[in-house]
Amino acid sequence: MRKVHHFNTKETAEILNWSDSKVKSKLKQALKALEKQLEKEDGGYYAEER
C-alpha cells in the first residue's frame, strides 16, 4: 500500500492497524523478495544494472 498508493509509514500503519516498525519491516521484506524475483526472471541482468 505504501508504495502503490503513496501513503506514508504512519498512514499505512493506521490503515493496517500495524506499528510503524512493522510497516517498515514488511516493506523491506517485500522489496527484497521483488528484487530476488526480478533477478531470477531476467537471468541476473537486473543485478548487473545496479
PDB file of N, H, CA, C and O in Angstrom:
ATOM      1  N   MET A   1       0.823  -1.193   0.000  1.00  0.00           N
ATOM      2  CA  MET A   1       0.000   0.000   0.000  1.00  0.00           C
ATOM      3  C   MET A   1       0.870   1.261   0.000  1.00  0.00           C
ATOM      4  O   MET A   1       0.585   2.242  -0.687  1.00  0.00           O
ATOM      5  N   ARG A   2       1.916   1.197   0.779  1.00  0.00           N
ATOM      6  H   ARG A   2       2.147   0.400   1.337  1.00  0.00           H
ATOM      7  CA  ARG A   2       2.732   2.391   0.952  1.00  0.00           C
ATOM      8  C   ARG A   2       3.328   2.865  -0.361  1.00  0.00           C
ATOM      9  O   ARG A   2       3.295   4.060  -0.653  1.00  0.00           O
ATOM     10  N   LYS A   3       3.865   1.971  -1.146  1.00  0.00           N
ATOM     11  H   LYS A   3       3.892   1.000  -0.908  1.00  0.00           H
ATOM     12  CA  LYS A   3       4.494   2.358  -2.410  1.00  0.00           C
ATOM     13  C   LYS A   3       3.468   2.547  -3.521  1.00  0.00           C
ATOM     14  O   LYS A   3       3.620   3.441  -4.353  1.00  0.00           O
ATOM     15  N   VAL A   4       2.445   1.734  -3.545  1.00  0.00           N
ATOM     16  H   VAL A   4       2.321   1.008  -2.869  1.00  0.00           H
ATOM     17  CA  VAL A   4       1.454   1.809  -4.626  1.00  0.00           C
ATOM     18  C   VAL A   4       0.545   3.027  -4.478  1.00  0.00           C
ATOM     19  O   VAL A   4       0.280   3.731  -5.453  1.00  0.00           O
ATOM     20  N   HIS A   5       0.072   3.273  -3.266  1.00  0.00           N
ATOM     21  H   HIS A   5       0.288   2.701  -2.474  1.00  0.00           H
ATOM     22  CA  HIS A   5      -0.875   4.367  -3.045  1.00  0.00           C
ATOM     23  C   HIS A   5      -0.216   5.616  -2.466  1.00  0.00           C
ATOM     24  O   HIS A   5      -0.891   6.606  -2.183  1.00  0.00           O
ATOM     25  N   HIS A   6       1.101   5.569  -2.292  1.00  0.00           N
ATOM     26  H   HIS A   6       1.650   4.765  -2.522  1.00  0.00           H
ATOM     27  CA  HIS A   6       1.876   6.716  -1.821  1.00  0.00           C
ATOM     28  C   HIS A   6       1.476   7.180  -0.425  1.00  0.00           C
ATOM     29  O   HIS A   6       1.540   8.371  -0.120  1.00  0.00           O
ATOM     30  N   PHE A   7       1.059   6.228   0.432  1.00  0.00           N
ATOM     31  H   PHE A   7       1.007   5.261   0.184  1.00  0.00           H
ATOM     32  CA  PHE A   7       0.804   6.559   1.826  1.00  0.00           C
ATOM     33  C   PHE A   7       2.142   6.619   2.550  1.00  0.00           C
ATOM     34  O   PHE A   7       3.078   5.902   2.197  1.00  0.00           O
ATOM     35  N   ASN A   8       2.229   7.467   3.554  1.00  0.00           N
ATOM     36  H   ASN A   8       1.468   8.050   3.841  1.00  0.00           H
ATOM     37  CA  ASN A   8       3.442   7.459   4.351  1.00  0.00           C
ATOM     38  C   ASN A   8       3.365   6.317   5.368  1.00  0.00           C
ATOM     39  O   ASN A   8       2.343   5.639   5.472  1.00  0.00           O
ATOM     40  N   THR A   9       4.434   6.115   6.101  1.00  0.00           N
ATOM     41  H   THR A   9       5.264   6.666   6.016  1.00  0.00           H
ATOM     42  CA  THR A   9       4.500   4.996   7.040  1.00  0.00           C
ATOM     43  C   THR A   9       3.390   5.071   8.084  1.00  0.00           C
ATOM     44  O   THR A   9       2.746   4.067   8.387  1.00  0.00           O
ATOM     45  N   LYS A  10       3.174   6.247   8.621  1.00  0.00           N
ATOM     46  H   LYS A  10       3.698   7.063   8.374  1.00  0.00           H
ATOM     47  CA  LYS A  10       2.148   6.412   9.662  1.00  0.00           C
ATOM     48  C   LYS A  10       0.753   6.102   9.118  1.00  0.00           C
ATOM     49  O   LYS A  10      -0.027   5.412   9.774  1.00  0.00           O
ATOM     50  N   GLU A  11       0.440   6.600   7.945  1.00  0.00           N
ATOM     51  H   GLU A  11       1.074   7.161   7.412  1.00  0.00           H
ATOM     52  CA  GLU A  11      -0.879   6.340   7.341  1.00  0.00           C
ATOM     53  C   GLU A  11      -1.076   4.847   7.085  1.00  0.00           C
ATOM     54  O   GLU A  11      -2.141   4.296   7.364  1.00  0.00           O
ATOM     55  N   THR A  12      -0.056   4.208   6.559  1.00  0.00           N
ATOM     56  H   THR A  12       0.810   4.655   6.333  1.00  0.00           H
ATOM     57  CA  THR A  12      -0.139   2.769   6.277  1.00  0.00           C
ATOM     58  C   THR A  12      -0.342   1.989   7.563  1.00  0.00           C
ATOM     59  O   THR A  12      -1.158   1.069   7.614  1.00  0.00           O
ATOM     60  N   ALA A  13       0.396   2.352   8.599  1.00  0.00           N
ATOM     61  H   ALA A  13       1.059   3.099   8.558  1.00  0.00           H
ATOM     62  CA  ALA A  13       0.278   1.673   9.890  1.00  0.00           C
ATOM     63  C   ALA A  13      -1.140   1.815  10.459  1.00  0.00           C
ATOM     64  O   ALA A  13      -1.702   0.858  10.993  1.00  0.00           O
ATOM     65  N   GLU A  14      -1.698   2.996  10.339  1.00  0.00           N
ATOM     66  H   GLU A  14      -1.242   3.773   9.905  1.00  0.00           H
ATOM     67  CA  GLU A  14      -3.054   3.221  10.839  1.00  0.00           C
ATOM     68  C   GLU A  14      -4.074   2.399  10.061  1.00  0.00           C
ATOM     69  O   GLU A  14      -4.969   1.800  10.657  1.00  0.00           O
ATOM     70  N   ILE A  15      -3.947   2.366   8.741  1.00  0.00           N
ATOM     71  H   ILE A  15      -3.219   2.853   8.258  1.00  0.00           H
ATOM     72  CA  ILE A  15      -4.887   1.622   7.902  1.00  0.00           C
ATOM     73  C   ILE A  15      -4.838   0.126   8.221  1.00  0.00           C
ATOM     74  O   ILE A  15      -5.876  -0.529   8.310  1.00  0.00           O
ATOM     75  N   LEU A  16      -3.624  -0.408   8.392  1.00  0.00           N
ATOM     76  H   LEU A  16      -2.780   0.124   8.320  1.00  0.00           H
ATOM     77  CA  LEU A  16      -3.457  -1.841   8.616  1.00  0.00           C
ATOM     78  C   LEU A  16      -3.490  -2.227  10.091  1.00  0.00           C
ATOM     79  O   LEU A  16      -3.462  -3.409  10.433  1.00  0.00           O
ATOM     80  N   ASN A  17      -3.549  -1.237  10.946  1.00  0.00           N
ATOM     81  H   ASN A  17      -3.572  -0.276  10.668  1.00  0.00           H
ATOM     82  CA  ASN A  17      -3.500  -1.461  12.388  1.00  0.00           C
ATOM     83  C   ASN A  17      -2.208  -2.179  12.790  1.00  0.00           C
ATOM     84  O   ASN A  17      -2.215  -3.110  13.596  1.00  0.00           O
ATOM     85  N   TRP A  18      -1.108  -1.719  12.207  1.00  0.00           N
ATOM     86  H   TRP A  18      -1.102  -0.963  11.553  1.00  0.00           H
ATOM     87  CA  TRP A  18       0.232  -2.235  12.478  1.00  0.00           C
ATOM     88  C   TRP A  18       1.052  -1.119  13.112  1.00  0.00           C
ATOM     89  O   TRP A  18       0.665   0.049  13.076  1.00  0.00           O
ATOM     90  N   SER A  19       2.188  -1.494  13.692  1.00  0.00           N
ATOM     91  H   SER A  19       2.501  -2.443  13.721  1.00  0.00           H
ATOM     92  CA  SER A  19       3.128  -0.494  14.186  1.00  0.00           C
ATOM     93  C   SER A  19       3.917   0.066  12.997  1.00  0.00           C
ATOM     94  O   SER A  19       3.989  -0.547  11.933  1.00  0.00           O
ATOM     95  N   ASP A  20       4.501   1.238  13.208  1.00  0.00           N
ATOM     96  H   ASP A  20       4.442   1.736  14.073  1.00  0.00           H
ATOM     97  CA  ASP A  20       5.340   1.828  12.160  1.00  0.00           C
ATOM     98  C   ASP A  20       6.490   0.898  11.810  1.00  0.00           C
ATOM     99  O   ASP A  20       6.838   0.742  10.640  1.00  0.00           O
ATOM    100  N   SER A  21       7.078   0.283  12.825  1.00  0.00           N
ATOM    101  H   SER A  21       6.796   0.410  13.776  1.00  0.00           H
ATOM    102  CA  SER A  21       8.220  -0.596  12.566  1.00  0.00           C
ATOM    103  C   SER A  21       7.822  -1.825  11.767  1.00  0.00           C
ATOM    104  O   SER A  21       8.612  -2.321  10.964  1.00  0.00           O
ATOM    105  N   LYS A  22       6.604  -2.327  11.973  1.00  0.00           N
ATOM    106  H   LYS A  22       5.962  -1.925  12.626  1.00  0.00           H
ATOM    107  CA  LYS A  22       6.147  -3.482  11.187  1.00  0.00           C
ATOM    108  C   LYS A  22       5.949  -3.090   9.729  1.00  0.00           C
ATOM    109  O   LYS A  22       6.279  -3.863   8.830  1.00  0.00           O
ATOM    110  N   VAL A  23       5.418  -1.910   9.487  1.00  0.00           N
ATOM    111  H   VAL A  23       5.150  -1.281  10.217  1.00  0.00           H
ATOM    112  CA  VAL A  23       5.241  -1.426   8.114  1.00  0.00           C
ATOM    113  C   VAL A  23       6.595  -1.344   7.420  1.00  0.00           C
ATOM    114  O   VAL A  23       6.748  -1.811   6.291  1.00  0.00           O
ATOM    115  N   LYS A  24       7.569  -0.754   8.089  1.00  0.00           N
ATOM    116  H   LYS A  24       7.445  -0.375   9.006  1.00  0.00           H
ATOM    117  CA  LYS A  24       8.901  -0.614   7.510  1.00  0.00           C
ATOM    118  C   LYS A  24       9.536  -1.974   7.249  1.00  0.00           C
ATOM    119  O   LYS A  24      10.150  -2.192   6.205  1.00  0.00           O
ATOM    120  N   SER A  25       9.383  -2.879   8.200  1.00  0.00           N
ATOM    121  H   SER A  25       8.883  -2.702   9.048  1.00  0.00           H
ATOM    122  CA  SER A  25       9.956  -4.219   8.069  1.00  0.00           C
ATOM    123  C   SER A  25       9.331  -4.983   6.908  1.00  0.00           C
ATOM    124  O   SER A  25      10.039  -5.597   6.110  1.00  0.00           O
ATOM    125  N   LYS A  26       8.010  -4.943   6.814  1.00  0.00           N
ATOM    126  H   LYS A  26       7.435  -4.444   7.462  1.00  0.00           H
ATOM    127  CA  LYS A  26       7.307  -5.650   5.741  1.00  0.00           C
ATOM    128  C   LYS A  26       7.647  -5.067   4.372  1.00  0.00           C
ATOM    129  O   LYS A  26       7.775  -5.806   3.396  1.00  0.00           O
ATOM    130  N   LEU A  27       7.793  -3.744   4.298  1.00  0.00           N
ATOM    131  H   LEU A  27       7.689  -3.144   5.091  1.00  0.00           H
ATOM    132  CA  LEU A  27       8.175  -3.115   3.036  1.00  0.00           C
ATOM    133  C   LEU A  27       9.570  -3.566   2.622  1.00  0.00           C
ATOM    134  O   LEU A  27       9.801  -3.892   1.457  1.00  0.00           O
ATOM    135  N   LYS A  28      10.489  -3.586   3.564  1.00  0.00           N
ATOM    136  H   LYS A  28      10.301  -3.322   4.510  1.00  0.00           H
ATOM    137  CA  LYS A  28      11.850  -4.019   3.271  1.00  0.00           C
ATOM    138  C   LYS A  28      11.858  -5.471   2.791  1.00  0.00           C
ATOM    139  O   LYS A  28      12.551  -5.802   1.829  1.00  0.00           O
ATOM    140  N   GLN A  29      11.088  -6.339   3.457  1.00  0.00           N
ATOM    141  H   GLN A  29      10.525  -6.070   4.238  1.00  0.00           H
ATOM    142  CA  GLN A  29      10.997  -7.747   3.056  1.00  0.00           C
ATOM    143  C   GLN A  29      10.405  -7.884   1.656  1.00  0.00           C
ATOM    144  O   GLN A  29      10.892  -8.668   0.842  1.00  0.00           O
ATOM    145  N   ALA A  30       9.363  -7.124   1.386  1.00  0.00           N
ATOM    146  H   ALA A  30       8.968  -6.487   2.048  1.00  0.00           H
ATOM    147  CA  ALA A  30       8.700  -7.200   0.086  1.00  0.00           C
ATOM    148  C   ALA A  30       9.610  -6.721  -1.036  1.00  0.00           C
ATOM    149  O   ALA A  30       9.644  -7.327  -2.107  1.00  0.00           O
ATOM    150  N   LEU A  31      10.343  -5.648  -0.804  1.00  0.00           N
ATOM    151  H   LEU A  31      10.316  -5.155   0.066  1.00  0.00           H
ATOM    152  CA  LEU A  31      11.253  -5.137  -1.832  1.00  0.00           C
ATOM    153  C   LEU A  31      12.391  -6.114  -2.093  1.00  0.00           C
ATOM    154  O   LEU A  31      12.822  -6.278  -3.234  1.00  0.00           O
ATOM    155  N   LYS A  32      12.874  -6.754  -1.051  1.00  0.00           N
ATOM    156  H   LYS A  32      12.523  -6.621  -0.124  1.00  0.00           H
ATOM    157  CA  LYS A  32      13.930  -7.754  -1.211  1.00  0.00           C
ATOM    158  C   LYS A  32      13.407  -8.953  -2.003  1.00  0.00           C
ATOM    159  O   LYS A  32      14.103  -9.470  -2.877  1.00  0.00           O
ATOM    160  N   ALA A  33      12.190  -9.395  -1.702  1.00  0.00           N
ATOM    161  H   ALA A  33      11.624  -8.976  -0.992  1.00  0.00           H
ATOM    162  CA  ALA A  33      11.589 -10.521  -2.429  1.00  0.00           C
ATOM    163  C   ALA A  33      11.362 -10.151  -3.897  1.00  0.00           C
ATOM    164  O   ALA A  33      11.583 -10.977  -4.783  1.00  0.00           O
ATOM    165  N   LEU A  34      10.929  -8.930  -4.157  1.00  0.00           N
ATOM    166  H   LEU A  34      10.749  -8.259  -3.438  1.00  0.00           H
ATOM    167  CA  LEU A  34      10.729  -8.465  -5.525  1.00  0.00           C
ATOM    168  C   LEU A  34      12.054  -8.436  -6.278  1.00  0.00           C
ATOM    169  O   LEU A  34      12.129  -8.861  -7.431  1.00  0.00           O
ATOM    170  N   GLU A  35      13.087  -7.938  -5.627  1.00  0.00           N
ATOM    171  H   GLU A  35      13.025  -7.593  -4.691  1.00  0.00           H
ATOM    172  CA  GLU A  35      14.404  -7.890  -6.251  1.00  0.00           C
ATOM    173  C   GLU A  35      14.885  -9.297  -6.620  1.00  0.00           C
ATOM    174  O   GLU A  35      15.404  -9.512  -7.716  1.00  0.00           O
ATOM    175  N   LYS A  36      14.710 -10.243  -5.711  1.00  0.00           N
ATOM    176  H   LYS A  36      14.288 -10.069  -4.821  1.00  0.00           H
ATOM    177  CA  LYS A  36      15.121 -11.629  -5.992  1.00  0.00           C
ATOM    178  C   LYS A  36      14.333 -12.204  -7.162  1.00  0.00           C
ATOM    179  O   LYS A  36      14.893 -12.898  -8.011  1.00  0.00           O
ATOM    180  N   GLN A  37      13.037 -11.917  -7.207  1.00  0.00           N
ATOM    181  H   GLN A  37      12.583 -11.354  -6.517  1.00  0.00           H
ATOM    182  CA  GLN A  37      12.202 -12.418  -8.294  1.00  0.00           C
ATOM    183  C   GLN A  37      12.635 -11.816  -9.627  1.00  0.00           C
ATOM    184  O   GLN A  37      12.691 -12.517 -10.637  1.00  0.00           O
ATOM    185  N   LEU A  38      12.940 -10.527  -9.633  1.00  0.00           N
ATOM    186  H   LEU A  38      12.894  -9.957  -8.812  1.00  0.00           H
ATOM    187  CA  LEU A  38      13.394  -9.881 -10.866  1.00  0.00           C
ATOM    188  C   LEU A  38      14.720 -10.474 -11.331  1.00  0.00           C
ATOM    189  O   LEU A  38      14.912 -10.708 -12.524  1.00  0.00           O
ATOM    190  N   GLU A  39      15.623 -10.716 -10.407  1.00  0.00           N
ATOM    191  H   GLU A  39      15.467 -10.526  -9.438  1.00  0.00           H
ATOM    192  CA  GLU A  39      16.911 -11.317 -10.759  1.00  0.00           C
ATOM    193  C   GLU A  39      16.710 -12.719 -11.331  1.00  0.00           C
ATOM    194  O   GLU A  39      17.376 -13.110 -12.290  1.00  0.00           O
ATOM    195  N   LYS A  40      15.798 -13.460 -10.741  1.00  0.00           N
ATOM    196  H   LYS A  40      15.257 -13.143  -9.962  1.00  0.00           H
ATOM    197  CA  LYS A  40      15.506 -14.826 -11.198  1.00  0.00           C
ATOM    198  C   LYS A  40      14.921 -14.811 -12.611  1.00  0.00           C
ATOM    199  O   LYS A  40      15.298 -15.633 -13.447  1.00  0.00           O
ATOM    200  N   GLU A  41      14.016 -13.895 -12.876  1.00  0.00           N
ATOM    201  H   GLU A  41      13.709 -13.227 -12.197  1.00  0.00           H
ATOM    202  CA  GLU A  41      13.320 -13.851 -14.160  1.00  0.00           C
ATOM    203  C   GLU A  41      14.192 -13.327 -15.300  1.00  0.00           C
ATOM    204  O   GLU A  41      14.004 -13.715 -16.453  1.00  0.00           O
ATOM    205  N   ASP A  42      15.134 -12.457 -14.985  1.00  0.00           N
ATOM    206  H   ASP A  42      15.287 -12.142 -14.048  1.00  0.00           H
ATOM    207  CA  ASP A  42      15.934 -11.884 -16.068  1.00  0.00           C
ATOM    208  C   ASP A  42      17.345 -12.454 -16.132  1.00  0.00           C
ATOM    209  O   ASP A  42      18.199 -11.895 -16.820  1.00  0.00           O
ATOM    210  N   GLY A  43      17.602 -13.522 -15.449  1.00  0.00           N
ATOM    211  H   GLY A  43      16.909 -13.976 -14.890  1.00  0.00           H
ATOM    212  CA  GLY A  43      18.894 -14.183 -15.516  1.00  0.00           C
ATOM    213  C   GLY A  43      20.036 -13.382 -14.918  1.00  0.00           C
ATOM    214  O   GLY A  43      21.191 -13.559 -15.305  1.00  0.00           O
ATOM    215  N   GLY A  44      19.720 -12.503 -13.980  1.00  0.00           N
ATOM    216  H   GLY A  44      18.781 -12.359 -13.666  1.00  0.00           H
ATOM    217  CA  GLY A  44      20.760 -11.728 -13.320  1.00  0.00           C
ATOM    218  C   GLY A  44      21.025 -10.377 -13.939  1.00  0.00           C
ATOM    219  O   GLY A  44      21.840  -9.616 -13.417  1.00  0.00           O
ATOM    220  N   TYR A  45      20.361 -10.052 -15.043  1.00  0.00           N
ATOM    221  H   TYR A  45      19.700 -10.671 -15.467  1.00  0.00           H
ATOM    222  CA  TYR A  45      20.584  -8.774 -15.712  1.00  0.00           C
ATOM    223  C   TYR A  45      20.263  -7.606 -14.792  1.00  0.00           C
ATOM    224  O   TYR A  45      20.991  -6.613 -14.767  1.00  0.00           O
ATOM    225  N   TYR A  46      19.176  -7.720 -14.038  1.00  0.00           N
ATOM    226  H   TYR A  46      18.584  -8.526 -14.059  1.00  0.00           H
ATOM    227  CA  TYR A  46      18.749  -6.641 -13.130  1.00  0.00           C
ATOM    228  C   TYR A  46      19.857  -6.331 -12.127  1.00  0.00           C
ATOM    229  O   TYR A  46      20.149  -5.162 -11.874  1.00  0.00           O
ATOM    230  N   ALA A  47      20.464  -7.341 -11.565  1.00  0.00           N
ATOM    231  H   ALA A  47      20.227  -8.291 -11.770  1.00  0.00           H
ATOM    232  CA  ALA A  47      21.532  -7.151 -10.569  1.00  0.00           C
ATOM    233  C   ALA A  47      22.740  -6.452 -11.182  1.00  0.00           C
ATOM    234  O   ALA A  47      23.395  -5.651 -10.515  1.00  0.00           O
ATOM    235  N   GLU A  48      23.035  -6.745 -12.427  1.00  0.00           N
ATOM    236  H   GLU A  48      22.503  -7.396 -12.968  1.00  0.00           H
ATOM    237  CA  GLU A  48      24.188  -6.139 -13.096  1.00  0.00           C
ATOM    238  C   GLU A  48      23.966  -4.652 -13.361  1.00  0.00           C
ATOM    239  O   GLU A  48      24.925  -3.881 -13.393  1.00  0.00           O
ATOM    240  N   GLU A  49      22.729  -4.250 -13.549  1.00  0.00           N
ATOM    241  H   GLU A  49      21.951  -4.877 -13.523  1.00  0.00           H
ATOM    242  CA  GLU A  49      22.410  -2.859 -13.871  1.00  0.00           C
ATOM    243  C   GLU A  49      22.558  -1.936 -12.663  1.00  0.00           C
ATOM    244  O   GLU A  49      22.750  -0.734 -12.845  1.00  0.00           O
ATOM    245  N   ARG A  50      22.477  -2.450 -11.450  1.00  0.00           N
ATOM    246  H   ARG A  50      22.321  -3.426 -11.302  1.00  0.00           H
ATOM    247  CA  ARG A  50      22.538  -1.598 -10.266  1.00  0.00           C
ATOM    248  C   ARG A  50      23.912  -1.221  -9.900  1.00  0.00           C
ATOM    249  O   ARG A  50      24.115  -0.504  -8.920  1.00  0.00           O
TER     250      ARG A  50
END
